[in-house]
């Protein structure tokens, strides 16, 4: 199913109105930038979460996946939005979250939620710059016996994430690039 163009446009406007913070900043990658895209302002907003969940489900229609997940913290609310939207469509899709480091107590899991062993999964992330955190999360899923068939990001900053993910044999599809948002 193609992405609903009205939802995509509404999300584009919300990103530009709510999530773009101008001014010098250092990104997670360590790179300096003239603006920051704080997608948590979207993913924790009712309309933003709704739009993101619906758009990502539309994007996953052509894939056969057993679950959706991603690296904590950026992916956490995205995973929740997709799980909720999937349930509303009577196509329940469970979620998983990849930790930054192994839990030192309890079951000491690196991946929480859905057990990815033997599963085909999608991975989501909010903003991708170099793709380092997503590639590490993909490696954890593979180490646990899962297969990441697609990575979806809300925004690609066009600074190497696609190339890094392709090198890791991951299909990457952003909802938007900074060029789509007029932020280049």
Secondary structure, 3 states (H helix, E strand, C coil): CCCCHHHHHHHHHHHHHHHEEEEEEECCCCCEEEEEECCHHHHCCHHHHHHHHHHHHHHHCCCCCCEEEEECCCCHHHHHHHHHHHHHCCCCCEEEEECCCCCCCCCCCCEEECCCCCCEEEEEEEEECCCHHHHHHHHHHHHCCCEEEEEEEEEECCCCHHHHHHHCCCCEEEEEECCCCCCC
